[in-house]
Amino acid sequence: MKSYQLIHQLINLVAELEEENQGREASIQDFTGFLLNKVGHAADSNTNSEVRFGENDRDALEIAYQLENNIGRLFVFMSRYAKFYIKKALDGTPLQTGEDFTALAILLTHDHLSKSELIGYNLQEKTSGTEVIRRLIASGLVRQWDDEKDKRSKHIAITDDGKALLYRVFEHTNYVGKIITGKLTVAEKFTLQYLLQKLEDFHLEHHEKKTIVSKEDLRTLATEISPIN
């Protein structure tokens, strides 16, 4: 049995819980609370069988499997899977990247935006955001015009061709959404959505306030969230 080691650990934990309870029979609720507390205060990381990592440098592995680091790493992997799926969904269209798609989708929901507004909503740096807009205009999916009050500023809006393309692409991006959430149950999807929205609210605030502009800012914000010993 492949999970024998896990079963052995669970048996030992149940025995530890019964000892704490002075022999009183434990319920599944008791064990759930005990296990969450045990995991949350574990002295060492509970490393998983990560196929990408070898066995060398155990100190580095311990760092990688610290709770926050592990979550961050999984986010990176998920973003790469999503990027791959979205690229497939955009095959055969003028849209080259996921950023092209999201920029066009944002424009679909507005009469028009300034270039800087679109770049900000699309969470991009100015240089890469400008290049996305250039591609969309060159493809005839977006049109631009000068601001009447400020000739240095330009407004952009989606064209009819852009709208038609988006609605064709939506069919395939819907498939992407289903694939990204894998075999999660509906309840798990709602839980994941709730947690991701909390993270989105947190990060969007710092993105808009531009609180991270240097390496030292990373330490400052991390310390504010969870003091570093």
N, C-alpha and C positions, 0 to 999 in steps of 0.2 A: 504494500500500500504506500503510495507516494507521499501521503500526508501523515504518515505515522509520527514523524517528529512533532508536527503541529498538534496532533491528538495528545501526545505525551505531555506537551507544554500545557495544554488545556486542563488535563487531569491534575497536573501539579498546581495550577492556578486555583482550581476548584478546592483542592486540599488546603491551600493557603487561605482561601476565603473561609472555609469551615473552621480553620484554626482561629482566625480572627473572630468568628462568630461563636467561639467556644463550643463547637460541635453542633450548633443549631443548623438544621437543614436549610440550604440556600435556594432561593427561587431564581428563575432566569433573570428577573428584574434586579435582584441582588447582584448576580454575577455580571450583568451588563454594566451596572454602575461601578463595580469593583474593577472590571477590565478596563473601562475608559479611564478611570483614575490611575490604574497601573501603567497604561500606555502613555498617558499624559505626563507622568512623572518618572518615566524610565531613565535611568542613569546613562545608559548607552543606547545607541541607535539600533533599531530592529531592522537590519538590512534585508532587503528583498532579493529575489533571484533575478537581478537585472542582467539581461542577456548582453548588454553592451559593455559591461564592466568585467574585468578580470579579477584576479585575487591578489595582485601586487599592491603594495602601499596601502595597508589597512587604515592608516591614519587618514588618507585622502578619501577612502570609502566611507569612513565614519562621518566626515564632513559632508560628503555628498548626500548621505542618508539622514542628515538632520532634518527634522520635520519641514521647516520652511524651505530649505534648499531642495528637498525632494519634491515638494509641491511646485516650486519654481521650475525645476527641471521637467516635470510632467507637463507644465504649461507650455514650455518650449516645444516639446515633442508634439503636443496636440496642435499647436499653431502650424507646425510643419506638415502634419497630416492634412489639416484643413487646407493649407496652401496648395498641396498636391491635388486634392479633390477639386478645389475651385478651378485650378488650371485646366483640369480635364473638362469641367463644365463649360469653360470658355473656348474650348477648341473650335476652330472654324469661324470665330467671330473676330471683329476688330479689337476686342478687349484683350489686352496682353497679360494683365495682372489682376489680382483680387482688388487692388487699390483702384484700378480703372473701373471695375464693376461697382464697388461701394461708392465711389465719387458720383457715378452716373445715377445710382439708386438714390443718393441723397438729393441730387438735383431734381429727380422726379417728384419729390415731395415739396419742392419750393417753386414759386414763380420764377425767381432768379436769386442769385447770390453773388457777392463779390468773390474774387479769386481767393483772397485771404480767408474769408469765411468758410469756403468749401475746403480749403487745405486744413483749417483748424478742425472742422467737423470730421474730416477723414483721418485725423490724428497723424498727419504727415509733417515732415520738415519742409521748409519753403521750396528748396531745390527739387526734391523728388515730387512734391505736390504740383509744382509748376510744370514739370515734365508730363505728369499724368494729364493735366488740363490741356497741354499742347497736343498730346496724342488724340484726345477726345475731339478737339476742335478740328484737327487735320482729318479725322475720320468722318466728319460731318454729323457727329452725335451731339455736339454742343456748339452753341453760337455765343459770340461775345460782342459787347459794344461799350463805348465810352460812357462813363458816368457824366451826366449833364452838369453836375455841380463841380466835379473834380475830374478833369481830363486825365489825370495820372492814374485814376482808378478805373477798372473795367468790371463790368457785370457779365455773368454767364448764365445760360439757361439751357435746358435740354431741348433738343429738336424733336420733331415728329419721328425722324429716323431713329433717334436715340431711344424714344419711348417704345417703338415697335421692337427694337432689338432687345431691350430689357425684358419685355414680356415673353419673348422667345427664350431668353436665358433663364428666366425664373423657374421654368419647368425643371431644368437640370440643377439649379442651385437648391431647389427644394429637396432633391435627392441627396445633395451634399449635406444638408441639415440633418436628414434622417440617418445618414451614415455616420456623421460626427458623433451623434448621441448613442450610437451603437445599440446594444441590447438592453439599455437601461429601461426599467419599468416607468410607467407614467409618474408614479410617486417619486421615483429617483430623479426624473427629469425636472419635476417641479422643485425639488430640493436643490438640485444643481443650479437651476435658473435663479433661485432665491440667493444662493451664495455668490454666484457670479455677478448678480446685480449689485450686491453689497460691495464687491470688489470694484466693479465698474464705477460706482458712485465715489468711492474713495480715490481711485486713480484719476478719474476725470477732474475732480477738484484740484488735485496737485498739478495735473497737466495744464489746466486753464490758468492756474496761478503761477505756473512756471517755477515751482519750488525746487526742482532738480536741475541745476545748471552746472554742477561740478561734482567731482568724486566725493568731496567732503559733504556735499548736500545729502548724498546717499546715507552716510553714517549718521548725520544729524536726524534725518527723518526716521531711520531705522531705530535709533536710540529713543526717539519720542514714542514710537509705537510699542517697542519692547526694550526696556533698558538693557544695554550690553554690559555684562559683568567684566 
